[in-house]
Amino acid sequence: MKLDRNKITYLFFGGLFLVALLFYFVVISPGLSKQKAVERSIAKRKADLVKIGEHIRSWESFKKARSEVEEALKSRGDRFSLLSFLEGVTREVGIDKNIEYIKPVTFPPSEGPFRPEGIELSLANMGMEQLVNFLYKVEHTGNLLYVKRIKIVKSTRGTSSALKVTLQVNTYTRI
């Protein structure tokens, strides 16, 4: 069977098309899918790198804050007592006669080198200026004290501008 020139041309281009199709499915298509997978992997690694950078900054910030806390604890000394300090501040502000009660706050056992410590304090017949002075002296001493909870109620006894204040002052001590 003799093939004429048109049939040979069609057969040649058909074979060439099959070879090109086979080449696409065997070489190009897997290469493109691998390239997409590599691009996704690179994007994921870049996002992971950004997260690692954020974690590194967070860790550095934590280490700096921890060293500042350790320095503050070291500077206030081992003989620091929250109860004695609060009594001293009440005397300094002139509200030691307004104390209704002082009681320690218990915390669950904690792990690590620091232990939380707290005092609940109730003060009656307080003026606003006295309260502000007291809170300022407690929070801005550099002794790592903070007021965790405060309840201010208009007093039923005494003058109309008197306040009844119940607050919890917390700190940390080294174990």
C-alpha positions as CSV (number, residue, x, y, z in Angstrom):
1,M,0.0,0.0,0.0
2,K,1.4,3.2,-1.2
3,L,0.7,6.4,0.6
4,D,0.5,9.6,-1.2
5,R,2.0,12.8,-0.1
6,N,-1.1,14.2,1.7
7,K,-1.5,11.1,3.8
8,I,2.2,11.1,4.7
9,T,1.9,14.7,5.8
10,Y,-1.2,13.9,7.9
11,L,0.5,10.9,9.3
12,F,3.6,12.9,10.1
13,F,1.7,15.7,11.8
14,G,-0.5,13.2,13.6
15,G,2.5,11.4,14.9
16,L,4.2,14.7,15.8
17,F,1.0,15.7,17.7
18,L,1.0,12.4,19.6
19,V,4.7,12.9,20.5
20,A,4.0,16.4,21.6
21,L,0.9,15.3,23.6
22,L,3.0,12.5,25.2
23,F,5.8,15.0,25.9
24,Y,3.3,17.4,27.6
25,F,1.8,14.6,29.8
26,V,5.1,13.0,30.7
27,V,7.4,16.0,31.1
28,I,5.7,19.4,31.1
29,S,2.6,18.7,33.2
30,P,4.5,17.0,36.1
31,G,7.0,19.9,36.0
32,L,4.3,22.5,36.2
33,S,2.7,20.7,39.1
34,K,6.1,20.4,40.9
35,Q,6.7,24.1,40.3
36,K,3.3,25.0,41.9
37,A,4.1,22.7,44.8
38,V,7.5,24.4,45.3
39,E,5.9,27.9,45.1
40,R,3.3,26.9,47.7
41,S,6.1,25.5,49.9
42,I,8.1,28.7,49.5
43,A,5.1,30.8,50.5
44,K,4.5,28.6,53.5
45,R,8.1,28.8,54.5
46,K,8.0,32.6,54.2
47,A,4.9,32.8,56.4
48,D,6.7,30.5,58.9
49,L,9.7,32.7,58.8
50,V,7.6,35.8,59.6
51,K,6.0,33.9,62.5
52,I,9.4,32.8,63.8
53,G,10.5,36.5,63.7
54,E,7.4,37.5,65.7
55,H,8.2,34.7,68.2
56,I,11.8,35.8,68.5
57,R,10.7,39.4,69.2
58,S,8.2,38.2,71.7
59,W,10.8,36.1,73.4
60,E,13.3,38.9,73.5
61,S,10.6,41.2,75.0
62,F,9.8,38.5,77.6
63,K,13.4,38.1,78.5
64,K,13.8,41.8,78.9
65,A,10.7,42.1,81.1
66,R,11.8,39.1,83.2
67,S,15.2,40.7,83.8
68,E,13.6,44.0,84.8
69,V,11.3,42.1,87.2
70,E,14.3,40.2,88.7
71,E,16.2,43.5,89.1
72,A,13.2,45.1,90.8
73,L,12.8,42.1,93.1
74,K,16.5,42.2,93.9
75,S,16.4,46.0,94.5
76,R,13.5,45.8,97.0
77,G,15.4,43.1,99.0
78,D,14.5,39.8,100.6
79,R,13.0,41.5,103.7
80,F,10.2,43.2,101.7
81,S,6.7,42.5,103.2
82,L,3.6,43.5,101.3
83,L,1.6,43.9,104.5
84,S,4.3,46.2,106.1
85,F,4.6,48.2,103.0
86,L,0.8,48.8,102.7
87,E,0.6,49.7,106.4
88,G,3.5,52.2,105.8
89,V,1.7,53.7,102.8
90,T,-1.6,54.1,104.7
91,R,0.3,55.9,107.5
92,E,2.1,58.1,104.9
93,V,-1.1,59.1,103.2
94,G,-2.9,59.5,106.6
95,I,-5.6,56.8,106.1
96,D,-4.3,54.3,108.7
97,K,-7.4,55.1,110.9
98,N,-9.7,54.3,108.0
99,I,-8.7,50.6,107.7
100,E,-11.6,48.3,108.4
101,Y,-9.7,45.1,107.7
102,I,-6.6,43.7,106.0
103,K,-6.4,40.0,105.1
104,P,-4.0,38.0,103.0
105,V,-5.2,36.5,99.7
106,T,-4.3,32.9,99.0
107,F,-3.2,31.6,95.6
108,P,-3.0,28.1,94.2
109,P,0.5,26.7,94.3
110,S,2.6,27.9,91.3
111,E,5.6,26.5,89.6
112,G,8.7,28.6,88.7
113,P,10.9,30.9,90.7
114,F,8.1,33.5,91.5
115,R,5.2,33.1,93.9
116,P,2.2,35.5,93.8
117,E,1.3,37.3,97.0
118,G,-1.7,39.4,97.7
119,I,-3.4,41.5,100.4
120,E,-7.1,42.5,100.4
121,L,-7.6,45.9,102.1
122,S,-10.9,47.6,103.1
123,L,-10.9,51.3,103.8
124,A,-13.9,53.4,105.0
125,N,-14.6,57.1,105.0
126,M,-12.0,57.8,102.3
127,G,-11.8,61.0,100.4
128,M,-11.2,61.0,96.6
129,E,-7.8,62.8,97.0
130,Q,-6.7,60.3,99.7
131,L,-7.7,57.4,97.5
132,V,-5.8,58.8,94.5
133,N,-2.7,59.4,96.6
134,F,-2.8,55.9,98.1
135,L,-3.2,54.2,94.7
136,Y,-0.5,56.3,93.1
137,K,2.0,55.4,95.9
138,V,1.1,51.7,95.7
139,E,1.4,51.4,91.9
140,H,4.4,53.8,91.3
141,T,6.8,52.5,93.9
142,G,8.9,50.3,91.7
143,N,8.2,47.4,94.0
144,L,6.2,45.5,91.4
145,L,2.8,46.1,93.1
146,Y,-0.4,46.3,91.2
147,V,-4.0,46.7,92.2
148,K,-5.8,43.7,90.8
149,R,-9.3,44.5,91.9
150,I,-10.9,47.6,93.4
151,K,-14.5,48.3,94.5
152,I,-15.5,51.8,95.3
153,V,-18.9,52.5,97.0
154,K,-20.3,55.7,98.3
155,S,-20.2,55.4,102.1
156,T,-23.4,55.2,104.0
157,R,-21.7,56.5,107.1
158,G,-20.0,59.8,107.5
159,T,-19.9,62.7,105.0
160,S,-21.7,62.4,101.7
161,S,-18.4,62.5,99.8
162,A,-16.8,59.7,101.7
163,L,-16.1,56.4,100.0
164,K,-15.8,52.8,101.1
165,V,-13.0,51.1,99.2
166,T,-12.1,47.5,99.0
167,L,-9.1,46.6,96.9
168,Q,-6.7,43.8,96.3
169,V,-3.0,44.6,95.9
170,N,-0.8,41.8,94.5
171,T,2.9,41.3,93.9
172,Y,5.4,38.5,93.3
173,T,8.1,37.2,95.5
174,R,11.0,34.9,94.8
175,I,10.7,31.4,96.2
